Amino acid sequence: MSALIECVPNFSEGADTSLIEEIVAAVKTAKVLDLHSDPDHNRSVVTMIGSPDEVKQAAFDLTERAMQLLDIRKHKGEHPYVGVVDVVPFIPIKNTSVEETIQLARKFGQKVAAELALPVYFYGEINHKELPAVRKGGSDPDLGKGRHSTAGAVAVGVRDYLIAFNINLNTRDLNIAESIAGNIREKNGGLPGVRALGVDLESRGLTQVSINLVDHKKTSLKQIFDSVNRWSKEYGVGIVESELVGLLPRSAVFSDMKEYLKLSAFSDRQILDNHLPA
């Protein structure tokens, strides 16, 4: 049976639908399963799958097109980033190993560094560097030098499933969202496998606790929601709704999840397993 890889490039445009569509249209060799764009984050997240070679080429084509159309010097958004294509993670799904996926990611990094002059930072299983540490800067790229004048740099990694989960609060007080994010964050003694930050959703008149769950076997979405709900009550605010960005594995899904998590939308198409061959 053939190997299957998931790739989830994030690029720095979340408002201009024509630009977003043109960048995603560059993907020809892999199957795009999901596109999530957010104007406040000014970010789009593309989920695609295919064979290792198909995904590597698709990620390169998307990166090249984003570099042609976007200018990091003009970017304004709430989400941290290192370049117009902020991050390109590769996830082994079927009939391939982590080590094989690492080799694939390294080849992708070498290709964009050589052909697009885009500096590359590696993270995750490649070298066990954490993505937040890469974004903070202070170190030289693994490939290339400095920053590309209009495209910045790109973080290329290999990881397990990551669930991006955002919870919107009915307050404009960013300090509250930041405090709740700090309380649930693993590195502050919060929930295992949880990274979080507070974000101002100016276009919606709300704030958000933006969460990356890097290990859903240690901490469930229900546990995260319950924790944010408890802390929001402490601060005298409420949860308006939540959202999932991209796809998640079936093992993270539970019955009545849409209602329990106050998800603005959820369907079976957001379960990655439903897109995989039997």
C-alpha positions in Angstrom: 0.0 0.0 0.0 1.2 3.5 -0.8 2.4 6.0 1.8 0.2 8.9 2.8 1.3 12.2 4.2 -0.7 15.1 5.6 0.7 18.6 5.2 -0.8 21.8 6.8 0.8 24.9 5.4 -0.1 28.2 7.1 0.3 31.4 5.2 0.0 35.1 6.2 -3.2 36.2 4.4 -6.7 35.7 5.9 -8.8 38.5 4.5 -8.3 38.9 0.7 -10.3 35.9 -0.7 -9.0 36.4 -4.2 -5.4 36.2 -3.0 -6.1 33.2 -0.8 -7.8 31.3 -3.6 -5.0 32.0 -6.0 -2.4 30.7 -3.5 -4.4 27.6 -2.8 -5.0 27.0 -6.5 -1.2 26.5 -6.9 -1.7 23.1 -5.2 -2.0 20.6 -8.1 -0.4 17.4 -7.0 -2.0 16.9 -3.6 -5.7 16.8 -2.4 -6.8 19.8 -0.5 -9.2 18.7 2.3 -9.8 22.0 4.1 -9.1 25.7 4.0 -9.6 27.9 7.0 -9.0 31.7 6.8 -9.3 34.3 9.6 -9.1 38.0 9.0 -8.1 38.9 12.5 -5.2 36.4 12.6 -4.6 37.4 8.9 -3.8 33.7 8.3 -5.0 30.8 6.2 -4.5 27.2 7.1 -4.6 24.6 4.3 -4.9 20.9 5.0 -3.8 18.5 2.2 -2.9 14.9 1.8 -1.1 12.8 -0.8 1.9 10.6 -1.4 5.3 12.0 -0.1 6.3 13.3 -3.5 2.9 14.7 -4.2 2.7 16.6 -0.9 6.3 17.8 -1.2 5.6 19.3 -4.6 2.3 20.8 -3.5 3.9 22.5 -0.5 6.6 23.9 -2.7 4.1 25.2 -5.3 2.0 26.9 -2.6 5.1 28.4 -1.0 6.3 29.8 -4.3 2.9 31.3 -5.1 2.6 32.9 -1.7 6.0 34.4 -2.1 5.0 35.9 -5.4 1.8 37.4 -4.1 2.4 38.4 -0.5 4.8 40.8 1.2 5.6 40.2 4.8 6.5 43.9 5.3 2.8 44.7 4.7 1.4 42.0 7.0 -0.7 42.9 10.0 -2.3 40.1 12.1 -2.7 38.8 15.6 -1.0 35.4 15.0 2.8 35.0 15.5 4.7 34.3 12.2 8.1 34.1 10.7 7.2 34.7 7.0 4.5 34.8 4.4 4.4 31.0 4.7 4.9 30.7 8.4 4.9 27.0 8.9 4.9 23.8 6.8 4.4 20.7 9.0 4.5 17.2 7.6 2.5 14.5 9.4 3.0 10.7 8.7 -0.5 9.2 8.3 -0.2 5.8 6.6 2.5 3.3 5.6 5.3 5.7 6.4 7.6 6.3 9.4 8.6 9.4 11.3 12.1 9.0 10.0 10.9 8.8 6.4 8.8 11.9 7.0 11.8 13.7 8.4 13.8 13.0 5.3 10.9 14.3 3.2 10.7 17.5 5.2 14.5 18.0 4.9 14.3 17.6 1.1 11.5 20.2 1.0 13.5 22.6 3.1 16.5 22.2 0.9 14.4 22.8 -2.2 12.8 26.0 -1.0 16.2 27.3 0.3 18.0 26.5 -2.9 15.3 27.4 -5.5 13.4 30.2 -3.7 16.2 31.6 -1.6 13.9 31.3 1.4 15.6 30.7 4.8 14.4 27.6 6.6 14.1 26.8 10.3 13.5 23.1 11.2 11.4 22.1 14.2 9.5 19.2 15.8 10.8 15.7 15.3 13.5 16.9 12.9 15.6 18.4 15.7 13.2 18.6 18.7 13.0 22.3 18.7 9.6 23.8 19.7 7.8 26.0 17.1 7.2 28.8 19.6 10.9 29.0 20.3 11.6 29.2 16.5 9.2 32.1 16.2 10.8 34.0 19.0 13.9 34.2 16.9 17.4 34.8 18.2 19.0 32.0 16.2 20.2 31.6 12.6 18.1 29.6 10.1 19.1 26.0 9.6 19.3 26.7 5.8 20.0 30.0 4.3 20.9 33.3 6.0 18.9 36.1 7.6 15.5 36.8 6.1 14.1 37.0 2.6 13.3 40.7 1.9 9.6 40.1 1.2 9.0 36.6 2.4 10.8 36.4 5.7 11.5 32.7 6.5 9.6 29.4 6.9 9.4 26.9 9.7 9.4 23.3 8.4 8.6 20.5 10.7 7.5 17.0 11.4 4.9 16.3 14.1 2.0 14.2 15.2 -1.6 15.4 15.1 -2.1 19.0 16.3 -5.6 20.3 17.0 -6.1 24.0 16.6 -9.0 25.1 18.8 -10.2 28.6 19.4 -12.6 29.8 22.1 -14.2 33.2 21.8 -15.0 35.3 24.8 -17.7 38.0 25.2 -15.2 40.7 26.3 -12.9 43.2 24.5 -10.5 43.0 27.5 -7.5 41.3 26.0 -5.9 41.0 29.4 -8.6 38.5 30.4 -8.0 36.3 27.3 -4.2 36.5 27.9 -4.6 35.6 31.5 -6.9 32.6 30.7 -4.4 31.5 28.0 -1.6 31.7 30.5 -3.5 29.7 33.1 -4.2 26.7 30.8 -0.8 26.7 29.1 1.3 23.6 29.8 4.6 25.6 30.3 2.9 27.6 33.1 1.8 24.5 34.9 -1.6 24.2 33.1 -2.9 21.4 30.9 -0.5 18.9 29.4 0.1 19.4 25.6 -1.6 22.8 25.6 -0.2 25.9 24.0 -2.3 29.0 24.2 -2.4 32.8 23.6 -4.9 35.6 23.9 -6.0 37.3 20.7 -8.0 40.4 20.0 -10.8 39.8 17.4 -11.3 43.4 16.4 -13.6 42.5 13.5 -16.0 40.7 15.9 -15.7 42.8 19.0 -14.5 39.8 21.0 -11.3 38.3 22.4 -10.1 34.8 21.9 -8.2 32.1 23.6 -6.3 30.6 20.7 -5.1 27.0 21.5 -2.9 24.4 19.9 -3.4 21.0 21.4 -0.3 19.0 20.6 -1.3 15.8 22.5 -5.0 15.0 22.6 -4.4 11.7 24.3 -3.1 13.6 27.4 -5.7 16.4 27.3 -9.1 16.3 25.6 -10.9 19.1 24.0 -13.6 18.7 26.6 -11.0 19.3 29.4 -9.7 22.4 27.7 -13.2 23.8 27.2 -14.1 23.1 30.9 -10.9 24.8 32.1 -11.5 27.9 29.9 -15.1 28.0 31.1 -14.1 27.9 34.7 -11.6 30.6 34.3 -13.9 32.8 32.3 -16.5 32.6 35.1 -13.8 33.7 37.5 -13.2 36.8 35.4 -17.0 37.4 35.0 -17.1 36.8 31.3 -18.7 34.1 29.1 -17.9 31.9 26.1 -19.7 32.9 22.9 -18.6 30.1 20.7 -15.6 28.0 19.7 -14.1 26.8 16.5 -11.8 24.1 15.1 -9.2 25.1 12.6 -8.5 22.4 10.0 -9.1 18.7 10.7 -8.8 16.5 13.7 -8.5 12.7 14.2 -11.5 10.7 15.1 -9.9 9.7 18.4 -10.4 13.3 19.5 -14.1 13.4 18.7 -16.8 12.7 21.3 -20.6 12.5 21.2 -22.5 15.8 21.2 -19.2 17.6 20.7 -20.7 20.5 18.7 -23.1 21.4 21.4 -20.8 20.8 24.3 -17.9 22.9 22.9 -20.3 25.6 21.5 -18.7 25.0 18.1 -19.8 27.5 15.5 -19.7 24.7 12.9 -18.8 21.1 12.8 -19.3 18.2 10.4 -17.9 14.8 9.5 -15.7 16.4 6.8 -13.6 17.8 9.6 -12.6 14.4 10.8 -9.4 13.4 9.0 -10.1 9.7 9.1 -13.1 10.1 6.9 -10.8 11.3 4.0 -8.4 8.4 4.2 -8.5 5.2 2.1 -9.7 2.1 3.8 
